[in-house]
Amino acid sequence: MIHIEQIQKDINELPEEAQSLLLDFIDLLKKRYSTPEKQTIHSNHTPNHQLSTLDILKESGLIGCISADRNLSTNYKSVLQEELDSKYDNC
């Protein structure tokens, strides 16, 4: 059983940065488990327009978490080969 008082106490004991991360995580969970009719863009879009998967990922902040060549999806084989060659050039 969930004990709200204990959860509130635990959250209050966390540093401010951790509390902020927790709020972000809760927001992500709310988006993930919301019903389709709740998954609408609330700002400058029509009320009945559902979020695309890309929009949901962009809002969650999960896209762009690494730095890489923007064409990596098309040239990953050559990039991988170059990395392997530079790592194992003595073989």
Secondary structure, DSSP 8 states (H G I E B T S, - for coil): ---HHHHHHHHHHS-HHHHHHHHHHHHHHHHHHS-GGG-B--SSS-TT-B--HHHHHHHHT-TT-S---TTHHHHHHHHHHHHHHHHSTT-
